[in-house]
Amino acid sequence: MRKTLFIVLFIGFSIPFFGQKLGIQAGYSLTNTFANIDHSQCSIKRTPVSGFTVGPLFSWDFHKHFGADIAVMANMRNADFVVSYKENTPTIFKQNLYYLDIPLHAYYKQVIKNTSLTIFVGPSFNIGLDGSNYAKEQTEFEKPIFDSEKDQTELFGEEKTYKRFEIGIDMGIAVEYKNILFKASYMQGLNNITQNAATPYGIEDIGSGIKQTYQHGVFSFYVGYTFNLKKSKDKTYSK
C-alpha cells in the first residue's frame, strides 16, 4: 500500500516538470459531514456548510484527448451538526477545519475551437493542518461543552480528535474558454478520520467499544485562469 501510494505521488509531483499549463483557481466549497455513532440511542443531525478553496493547478496533455493534472489546494471546510444521546440535552457542534488537498486526476478532454470540455477523476490526498471545534448545549443559555481551549483547537495528530491524513476520490467536470477556467468537483473521503470512541462529541458516559465514523464529502466550484507554459504546437495538444 505504501509503495503504491509513493508511486502515485511521485507521478503526480512529476507533472509540474512536464506540465504544459499552470493555473490558479479559487472558489466556493460545500462540506457535508458523514458522522455516525453506532448506538441505538444516539443520533446525529448534520447540515452542509460553506467554505473556501484556493491554489495552483498543473496540467499535462499527453494525447489529443487525454491528460493528467495535479493541484495543491488550501481548503477551509466548515461543519455543523447536532448530537443527541438518550434524554441528554442535544449538543451543537461548529467546526472550522483547514486542509491541504492534493488531487491527482486523469482526464478526458474534447476541444471545440477556443473551448475545451474536460471530465476528470482521481485520488485526492488531503492533510489536516489546523482547526477549531466549538460545542454548546442546544438550550437557551448555550452552555459550552469543552472546558479548555486545547479541546477546541488541537484537533489533528496522534491522540487527538482526528487523523491528520485523509484519502478520497475526486471527480468532476471543467470548461475552459481560452484561458478562463470554470470547474465543478466532488471529493468523497474514503477513510474514517476519527480516532476517539465518542468523546469528541462530548458523550462521556456512552461506554467503550462504540464504533464511530467521521468522513467528509466536499462539493467545490472554481473559477480560474491558466497560463501556457509550452507554446510550441508540436509539444502541446491543447491548440
C-alpha positions in Angstrom: 0.0 0.0 0.0 2.8 2.4 0.9 4.7 1.6 -2.2 1.6 2.2 -4.4 1.0 5.5 -2.6 4.6 6.6 -3.1 4.4 5.7 -6.9 1.2 7.6 -7.3 2.5 10.7 -5.5 5.8 10.6 -7.4 3.9 10.6 -10.7 1.7 13.4 -9.5 4.5 15.6 -8.4 6.4 15.0 -11.7 3.6 16.6 -13.6 4.7 20.2 -12.9 8.1 19.4 -14.5 6.4 18.3 -17.7 3.3 20.5 -17.3 2.1 22.4 -20.3 -0.2 24.6 -18.3 -0.1 26.4 -14.9 -3.4 27.5 -13.5 -4.6 29.5 -10.5 -8.1 28.6 -9.2 -10.3 29.6 -6.3 -13.8 29.1 -5.4 -16.7 28.0 -3.1 -16.8 24.7 -1.3 -19.7 23.0 0.5 -18.8 20.4 3.1 -21.2 17.6 4.1 -20.2 15.7 7.3 -20.8 12.0 7.4 -20.7 11.4 11.1 -22.1 8.4 12.9 -22.0 6.7 16.3 -23.1 3.1 16.3 -25.5 3.3 19.2 -29.3 2.9 19.1 -29.9 5.8 21.4 -27.6 8.2 19.7 -28.4 10.3 16.6 -26.5 13.0 14.6 -28.2 15.6 12.5 -25.9 17.3 10.1 -26.1 20.5 8.0 -23.9 21.2 4.9 -21.8 24.3 5.5 -20.0 26.7 3.1 -16.2 27.2 2.9 -13.5 28.4 0.5 -10.7 26.8 -1.5 -7.7 28.3 -3.5 -4.5 27.0 -5.0 -2.3 26.3 -8.1 -3.0 23.7 -10.8 -0.6 22.0 -13.2 -1.8 20.0 -16.3 -0.2 17.9 -19.0 -1.8 16.8 -22.2 0.0 13.6 -23.3 -2.6 12.9 -26.0 -5.1 14.8 -28.1 -7.9 13.8 -25.7 -6.1 12.5 -22.6 -4.0 14.1 -19.9 -3.3 14.4 -16.2 -3.2 17.2 -13.7 -2.3 17.9 -10.0 -3.4 20.7 -7.7 -2.4 21.9 -4.3 -5.4 23.5 -2.7 -5.8 25.2 0.7 -9.3 24.3 1.7 -11.4 25.6 4.6 -14.0 23.0 5.5 -16.8 24.0 7.9 -19.2 21.6 9.5 -22.3 21.9 11.7 -24.1 19.0 13.4 -26.2 18.3 16.4 -25.6 15.2 18.5 -28.5 13.7 20.6 -27.9 10.9 23.2 -30.7 9.3 25.3 -32.6 12.0 27.2 -29.5 14.3 27.5 -29.6 17.8 26.2 -28.5 17.8 22.5 -25.1 19.2 21.7 -24.4 21.7 18.8 -21.0 21.4 17.1 -19.5 24.0 14.8 -16.1 23.1 13.3 -13.7 25.0 11.1 -11.1 22.6 9.6 -8.2 23.7 7.4 -6.9 21.2 4.9 -4.2 21.0 2.3 -5.8 19.0 -0.5 -3.7 17.4 -3.3 -6.0 15.9 -6.0 -4.3 14.0 -8.8 -6.5 13.5 -11.9 -6.6 11.6 -15.2 -8.9 13.4 -17.6 -10.6 13.2 -21.0 -10.8 16.4 -23.0 -12.7 17.5 -26.0 -11.7 20.8 -27.7 -14.0 22.8 -30.0 -12.4 26.0 -31.3 -11.4 28.1 -28.2 -13.4 26.0 -25.8 -12.5 22.7 -24.1 -14.7 20.4 -22.1 -12.9 18.1 -19.6 -14.1 15.2 -17.4 -11.7 14.1 -14.7 -11.4 11.6 -11.9 -8.6 10.5 -9.5 -7.5 10.2 -5.9 -7.1 13.1 -3.5 -4.5 13.1 -0.8 -5.5 15.5 2.0 -3.7 16.7 5.1 -5.4 18.3 8.1 -3.5 21.4 9.1 -5.4 23.1 11.9 -8.9 23.8 13.1 -11.3 24.7 15.8 -14.2 22.8 17.4 -16.8 24.7 19.3 -19.5 22.8 21.1 -22.5 24.1 23.1 -25.7 22.8 24.6 -28.8 23.2 22.5 -30.6 25.3 25.1 -31.5 29.0 25.6 -28.2 29.6 27.5 -26.0 27.6 25.1 -23.6 26.4 27.8 -20.1 25.4 26.4 -19.2 21.7 26.4 -15.4 21.9 26.3 -13.7 23.5 29.3 -10.2 24.0 27.8 -9.0 25.8 24.7 -6.9 22.7 23.9 -10.1 20.6 23.4 -11.3 23.2 20.9 -8.2 23.9 18.8 -5.9 20.8 18.9 -7.8 18.5 16.6 -5.2 16.8 14.3 -2.4 14.4 15.2 -1.7 11.4 17.5 -4.1 11.1 20.4 -6.1 14.0 19.1 -9.7 14.0 17.8 -8.9 13.4 14.1 -6.3 11.7 12.0 -4.2 14.1 10.0 -4.2 12.2 6.7 -7.3 11.7 4.6 -7.6 9.9 1.2 -10.6 10.5 -1.1 -11.8 10.1 -4.6 -12.3 13.3 -6.5 -14.2 13.7 -9.8 -15.8 16.5 -11.8 -16.1 18.5 -15.0 -14.3 21.6 -16.3 -14.9 24.1 -19.1 -12.1 26.3 -20.3 -12.7 29.2 -22.7 -9.4 30.4 -24.0 -7.6 30.8 -20.6 -10.6 31.2 -18.3 -11.4 28.1 -16.4 -14.7 27.0 -14.8 -14.8 23.8 -12.8 -17.1 21.8 -10.5 -15.9 18.7 -8.5 -16.9 16.4 -5.7 -14.5 14.8 -3.2 -15.6 11.9 -1.1 -13.4 11.0 1.8 -12.8 7.2 2.0 -11.1 6.6 5.3 -12.5 7.1 8.8 -10.6 10.1 10.2 -11.9 10.0 13.8 -9.6 8.5 16.5 -11.5 8.6 19.7 -14.6 6.5 20.7 -17.4 9.0 21.2 -15.7 11.6 23.5 -15.1 14.1 20.6 -18.9 14.5 20.6 -19.0 15.3 24.3 -20.6 12.0 25.3 -18.6 10.7 28.3 -20.9 8.0 29.6 -21.7 6.2 26.4 -19.2 3.4 27.2 -16.2 1.9 25.4 -16.1 -0.1 22.2 -18.7 2.0 20.4 -17.9 2.4 16.7 -17.7 6.0 15.5 -17.2 7.1 11.9 -16.4 10.6 10.5 -15.9 11.4 6.9 -16.3 14.4 4.6 -18.0 14.9 1.2 -17.0 18.2 -0.4 -18.6 20.0 -3.4 -16.3 22.6 -4.9 -17.0 25.3 -7.6 -14.0 27.1 -9.1 -13.1 29.9 -11.3 -9.5 30.1 -12.6 -7.0 31.4 -15.1 -4.4 29.2 -16.9 -1.1 30.1 -18.4 0.5 28.1 -21.3 4.0 27.0 -20.3 4.8 25.5 -23.7 3.6 27.3 -26.7 5.1 25.1 -29.4 2.3 23.5 -31.4 4.2 20.3 -31.8 4.6 20.0 -28.0 1.0 20.6 -26.9 -2.3 19.1 -27.9 -4.4 22.0 -26.5 -4.0 24.1 -29.6 
